[in-house]
């Protein structure tokens, strides 16, 4: 497998990361908490201009930390999570939706090697996905990675087995805790259980650097009441689905983040804890949110900005200065970033597609990612037949699909006016050449 070069003829990713770290005065190895929301586009947060929901905890993190304005994800959760956990684009290690190859090396494994205690709590859905009657399911069911083999010392996870057995992630959740399904959650709410689990893990590991990965369930469908919804008080209404509950779910997601950050503050470890908040894709298609710039319809599953432009906030008091960062970031960048933060950068021969943005967090003016690449094809998988392979490369302004469609994204966010090669001017022609070189460098 060839090593990806970020500018076709420039420095390798791993070599760049090591060079950047050598030039940065890195503080003592921080604890790292990586939180990833499920189906939350930038328009949801007040710090990104959203006005429909109250998100005070995340808005406070954004004010006190670095808020990235050009972070991108894949259009669906499994696609993003595979890239996030392995640092590799989907065309390198994709098997099927909801399947992480069991031989994969995740950031959990890497962080264990770096000497960290590791914990994951929340959504798994990486071992088995297809229901038994779905065509081809017999070849794929149960072949993915098991949580106990993923590099985490402790876990509390939903959907660790077959899809038809997954149960609820919200009211009366089905949660596998370190290999045993809990039987005391009949009256509990899944996100509360995970926040409590994470906070206890942190409290037990104050004398050791730790890495926590919280792949949230919120605010993913089904849109149902939260404990802050009046309907929650009636047990018979806890599973009633209605898109109007998205507001409660988005605000509860913010509340969950706030509870983890409050715990970190109360324990007196904020200055030695890096908190990263991200999202796996855009908001559900049925949700339209208001922003200061007007209404925004959710774009989950679509390769437009509505499906791929997500929040990224990084917070560590005393180390990260409040700022807004316009650099490009994608989901392959997190693995090298957290390893840099841990003082354990990837070796020069490691195969990775990501570029560490940690030097930017600690104030170093370094070269940044010149483009974002997307290979999106969630097939095979139940309910994924409606999709097709889409590949694009983008810069801040221009975005090129491999069928030749070029878009000026800031002026055409819904991608309704493709610029074809025959209509290029000097600027679009140059952008097309740059981005076409990226697409050609990526094997299909």
C-alpha positions in Angstrom: 0.0 0.0 0.0 1.5 3.2 -1.1 2.1 6.2 1.3 -0.2 9.1 0.6 1.6 12.4 -0.2 -0.4 15.4 0.7 0.7 17.6 -2.2 1.6 14.8 -4.6 5.3 15.8 -4.5 5.6 16.9 -0.8 6.5 15.6 2.6 4.8 12.4 4.0 2.2 12.7 6.6 4.0 10.9 9.3 7.3 12.7 8.6 5.5 16.0 8.7 4.0 15.2 12.1 7.3 14.3 13.6 8.9 17.5 12.2 6.1 19.6 13.5 6.2 18.1 17.0 10.0 18.6 17.2 9.4 22.3 16.7 6.6 22.7 19.2 7.0 23.0 23.0 4.7 20.2 23.9 3.2 20.2 27.5 3.1 17.2 29.7 1.1 14.3 28.2 -2.5 15.4 28.5 -5.5 13.2 29.1 -7.6 13.1 26.0 -11.4 13.0 25.7 -12.7 12.6 22.1 -16.5 13.1 21.8 -18.3 12.5 18.5 -21.9 13.4 18.1 -24.1 11.3 15.8 -25.9 13.3 13.1 -25.2 16.9 14.1 -24.2 19.5 11.5 -22.7 22.8 12.2 -26.0 24.6 12.0 -27.1 23.0 15.3 -24.6 24.8 17.5 -25.0 28.4 18.6 -21.3 29.0 18.2 -21.6 28.2 14.5 -24.6 30.5 14.0 -27.4 28.2 15.0 -30.5 29.7 16.7 -32.9 26.8 17.0 -31.3 25.1 20.0 -29.7 26.0 23.3 -26.1 24.6 23.3 -24.4 26.5 26.2 -21.8 23.9 27.1 -20.4 23.5 23.6 -20.7 27.2 22.9 -18.6 27.8 26.0 -16.0 25.3 24.9 -15.9 27.1 21.5 -15.3 30.5 23.2 -12.6 29.1 25.4 -10.9 26.8 22.9 -10.3 26.5 19.2 -13.4 26.4 16.9 -12.6 25.0 13.5 -14.8 26.4 10.6 -13.7 23.9 7.9 -14.0 20.4 9.5 -15.5 17.7 7.4 -16.8 14.1 7.8 -18.2 11.4 5.6 -21.9 11.6 5.0 -22.8 8.6 7.2 -21.6 7.4 10.6 -19.9 4.1 9.8 -17.9 5.6 7.1 -16.6 8.4 9.3 -16.0 6.2 12.3 -13.8 3.8 10.3 -11.7 6.7 9.1 -11.6 8.3 12.6 -10.4 5.2 14.3 -7.9 4.0 11.8 -6.6 7.2 10.1 -7.3 5.7 6.7 -9.7 6.7 4.0 -12.6 4.3 3.2 -11.1 3.0 0.0 -8.3 1.5 1.9 -10.1 -0.7 4.5 -13.9 -0.7 3.7 -15.6 -4.1 3.8 -19.3 -3.3 4.4 -21.5 -0.9 6.3 -21.1 -1.4 10.1 -18.0 -3.6 9.8 -14.5 -2.7 11.0 -12.0 -5.2 9.8 -10.8 -7.2 12.9 -7.2 -6.9 11.9 -7.4 -3.1 11.9 -5.2 -1.1 14.2 -7.4 1.6 16.0 -6.4 4.7 17.9 -7.3 2.6 21.0 -4.4 0.2 20.2 -2.1 3.1 19.4 -2.9 4.9 22.7 -2.4 1.7 24.7 1.1 1.5 23.2 1.6 5.2 24.2 1.0 4.1 27.8 -2.6 5.5 28.2 -5.5 3.9 30.0 -8.3 3.6 27.4 -12.1 3.7 27.5 -14.9 3.7 25.0 -18.6 4.3 25.8 -21.5 4.8 23.5 -22.3 3.4 20.0 -20.3 0.5 18.6 -22.1 -1.0 15.5 -18.8 -2.2 14.0 -19.1 -6.0 14.4 -22.3 -6.9 12.6 -25.0 -4.9 10.8 -27.1 -6.8 8.2 -30.3 -8.5 9.3 -30.3 -12.2 8.5 -32.7 -11.9 5.6 -30.7 -9.2 3.8 -29.0 -10.5 0.5 -25.4 -11.4 1.3 -25.8 -11.1 5.0 -24.5 -14.6 5.7 -21.1 -13.6 4.4 -20.9 -10.5 6.6 -22.7 -11.1 9.8 -20.5 -11.0 12.8 -17.2 -10.7 10.9 -16.3 -7.2 12.2 -14.2 -6.2 15.2 -15.3 -7.0 18.7 -15.1 -4.3 21.3 -12.8 -6.3 23.5 -10.3 -6.5 20.7 -10.4 -2.8 19.7 -7.7 -1.4 22.0 -9.9 -0.3 24.9 -9.3 -1.4 28.5 -12.9 -0.7 29.4 -16.1 -0.3 27.4 -19.8 0.3 27.8 -21.4 0.0 24.4 -24.7 -0.3 22.5 -25.1 -2.5 19.3 -22.1 -4.8 20.0 -23.7 -7.8 18.2 -26.3 -8.4 15.5 -28.6 -5.6 14.4 -31.9 -7.4 15.2 -30.6 -7.9 18.8 -29.3 -4.3 19.4 -32.3 -3.0 21.4 -32.8 0.6 22.4 -30.0 3.1 22.7 -32.2 5.6 24.6 -35.0 4.5 27.0 -34.2 1.1 28.7 -31.0 0.8 26.8 -29.2 -2.4 25.9 -25.6 -1.9 27.0 -22.7 -4.3 27.0 -20.3 -3.3 29.8 -17.0 -5.1 29.5 -18.5 -8.3 28.1 -21.6 -8.4 30.3 -25.0 -7.0 29.4 -26.4 -4.8 32.2 -29.7 -5.9 33.6 -30.4 -2.8 35.7 -31.3 -0.2 33.1 -35.0 -0.6 32.7 -35.7 2.9 33.9 -32.6 4.5 32.6 -31.6 6.7 29.6 -28.6 5.4 27.5 -26.7 8.7 27.2 -26.9 9.2 31.0 -25.4 5.7 31.5 -22.5 6.5 29.2 -21.7 9.9 30.8 -21.8 8.3 34.3 -19.5 5.5 33.0 -17.0 7.9 31.5 -17.0 10.2 34.6 -16.3 7.2 36.8 -13.5 6.0 34.5 -11.9 9.4 34.7 -12.2 9.5 38.5 -10.5 6.1 38.8 -7.6 7.1 36.6 -6.4 10.5 37.9 -2.9 9.1 38.5 -2.5 7.9 34.9 -2.9 9.5 31.5 -6.2 8.3 30.0 -7.9 8.4 26.6 -11.7 8.4 26.4 -13.6 7.9 23.2 -17.3 8.8 23.4 -19.1 8.0 20.1 -22.5 9.5 21.1 -25.9 8.1 20.2 -27.4 11.6 20.3 -29.1 13.1 18.4 -29.5 10.1 15.9 -32.9 8.8 14.9 -35.2 7.6 16.4 -36.3 11.0 17.6 -37.8 10.3 21.0 -38.1 12.0 24.3 -35.2 12.7 26.6 -35.4 12.9 30.4 -35.8 16.6 29.9 -38.9 16.1 27.8 -42.3 16.3 29.6 -43.2 13.0 27.9 -40.5 11.1 29.7 -42.5 11.2 32.9 -45.0 8.8 31.2 -43.2 5.5 30.6 -45.6 4.7 27.8 -44.4 7.7 25.8 -40.7 7.2 26.0 -40.4 5.5 22.7 -42.9 7.7 20.8 -41.1 9.0 17.6 -41.6 12.6 16.4 -39.2 14.9 14.6 -40.1 17.6 17.1 -38.0 15.7 19.7 -34.8 16.5 17.8 -34.6 19.8 19.7 -34.7 18.0 23.0 -32.1 15.5 21.8 -29.7 18.1 20.4 -29.9 20.0 23.7 -29.4 16.8 25.7 -26.3 16.1 23.7 -24.9 19.4 24.7 -25.9 18.7 28.3 -24.0 15.4 28.2 -20.8 17.1 27.0 -21.3 19.7 29.8 -21.5 17.0 32.4 -18.2 15.5 31.3 -16.4 18.8 31.2 -17.9 19.8 34.6 -16.4 16.6 36.0 -13.0 17.4 34.5 -13.1 20.8 36.1 -14.3 19.6 39.4 -11.5 17.1 39.6 -8.9 19.8 38.9 -7.5 18.2 35.7 -8.8 20.7 33.1 -5.4 22.1 32.3 -4.0 18.6 31.6 -7.0 17.4 29.6 -7.6 17.9 25.9 -11.3 17.7 25.0 -12.2 17.3 21.3 -15.7 17.6 20.1 -16.6 16.5 16.5 -19.6 15.0 14.6 -19.8 12.0 12.2 -22.0 13.7 9.6 -24.7 16.2 9.0 -28.1 16.5 10.5 -31.0 14.2 9.7 -32.8 15.0 6.4 -36.1 15.6 8.2 -34.7 18.4 10.4 -34.5 22.0 9.3 -32.7 24.4 11.7 -32.6 28.1 11.8 -29.4 30.0 11.7 -28.3 33.6 11.6 -27.9 33.2 7.9 -31.3 31.5 7.4 -32.8 28.0 7.5 -30.6 25.0 6.9 -32.0 21.6 5.9 -30.2 18.6 7.3 -28.1 16.7 4.7 -27.2 13.3 6.3 -26.2 10.9 3.6 -25.5 13.6 1.0 -22.1 14.7 -0.1 -23.0 18.4 0.0 -21.9 20.6 2.9 -25.2 19.9 4.6 -24.1 16.2 4.9 -20.3 16.7 5.5 -19.6 20.1 7.2 -19.4 19.4 10.9 -18.3 21.2 14.1 -14.9 20.7 15.6 -14.0 22.2 18.9 -10.8 21.6 20.9 -10.4 22.8 24.5 -7.5 22.6 27.0 -7.3 25.6 29.3 -3.8 27.0 29.6 -2.5 25.2 26.5 -5.1 26.1 23.8 -5.7 29.7 23.3 -9.2 30.9 22.3 -9.3 31.3 18.5 -11.2 30.5 15.3 -9.3 28.2 12.9 -10.1 28.1 9.2 -7.8 25.1 8.3 -9.2 22.1 6.6 -9.6 19.0 8.7 -11.2 15.6 8.0 -11.8 12.4 10.0 -8.5 10.8 9.1 -6.7 13.5 11.0 -7.7 12.6 14.5 -5.5 9.5 15.0 -2.3 11.3 14.2 -3.5 14.4 16.2 -4.2 12.5 19.5 -0.9 10.6 19.1 1.0 13.8 18.7 -0.8 15.1 21.8 0.2 12.0 23.7 3.9 12.5 22.7 3.8 9.3 20.7 3.7 10.4 17.0 3.2 7.8 14.3 6.4 6.1 13.2 7.7 7.2 9.8 6.8 3.9 8.1 3.2 3.9 9.4 0.5 3.9 6.7 -1.9 6.8 7.3 -3.9 9.3 5.4 -4.3 11.8 8.2 -2.4 15.0 9.1 -2.0 16.0 12.7 -3.6 19.3 13.6 -2.2 19.2 17.1 0.7 21.7 16.3 -2.0 24.2 15.4 -3.7 23.7 18.8 -0.5 24.6 20.7 0.2 27.7 18.7 2.7 26.6 16.0 2.3 28.2 12.6 2.8 25.1 10.4 1.7 23.9 7.0 -1.9 22.7 7.0 -4.0 20.3 5.0 -4.3 21.6 1.4 -7.4 19.5 0.5 -10.0 17.0 1.8 -10.7 13.8 0.0 -13.9 11.7 0.1 -14.5 8.2 -1.1 -18.1 7.5 -0.1 -19.8 4.2 -0.8 -21.6 2.7 2.2 -22.6 -0.4 0.3 -23.0 -3.3 0.9 -25.4 -3.0 3.8 -29.1 -3.1 4.7 -30.8 0.1 3.7 -27.7 1.3 1.7 -28.7 0.2 -1.8 -30.0 3.7 -2.5 -26.4 5.0 -2.5 -23.7 4.9 -5.1 -20.0 5.5 -5.2 -19.1 9.2 -5.0 -15.6 10.5 -4.9 -14.5 14.1 -4.5 -11.6 16.3 -3.5 -12.1 19.8 -2.2 -10.3 22.9 -1.0 -11.8 25.8 0.9 -13.6 27.1 -2.2 -13.7 24.5 -5.0 -14.8 20.9 -4.9 -14.3 18.4 -7.8 -16.1 15.1 -8.2 -14.4 12.4 -10.3 -17.1 12.7 -13.0 -15.8 16.2 -13.7 -18.3 18.3 -11.9 -16.7 21.3 -10.2 -18.5 23.5 -7.6 -17.8 26.9 -6.2 -19.0 25.8 -2.8 -19.4 29.1 -0.9 -21.5 30.3 -3.7 -23.4 27.1 -4.4 -23.7 25.1 -1.2 -26.5 22.9 -2.5 -24.4 22.0 -5.5 -27.0 23.0 -8.1 -24.7 24.7 -10.6 -21.8 22.5 -11.7 -18.9 24.0 -13.6 -17.9 21.8 -16.5 -14.4 21.8 -18.0 -15.6 23.5 -21.2 -16.8 26.4 -19.1 -13.6 26.9 -17.0 -11.9 30.2 -16.6 -8.3 30.5 -15.5 -9.1 30.2 -11.8 -11.5 27.2 -12.1 -9.1 25.5 -14.5 -6.2 25.7 -12.0 -8.5 24.4 -9.2 -9.6 21.6 -11.4 -6.0 20.6 -12.2 -5.0 20.6 -8.5 -8.0 18.6 -7.3 -7.9 16.2 -10.3 -4.3 15.4 -9.2 -5.6 14.4 -5.8 -8.3 12.2 -7.2 -5.9 10.4 -9.5 -3.5 9.8 -6.7 -6.2 7.9 -4.8 -6.7 4.3 -6.1 -10.4 3.5 -6.8 
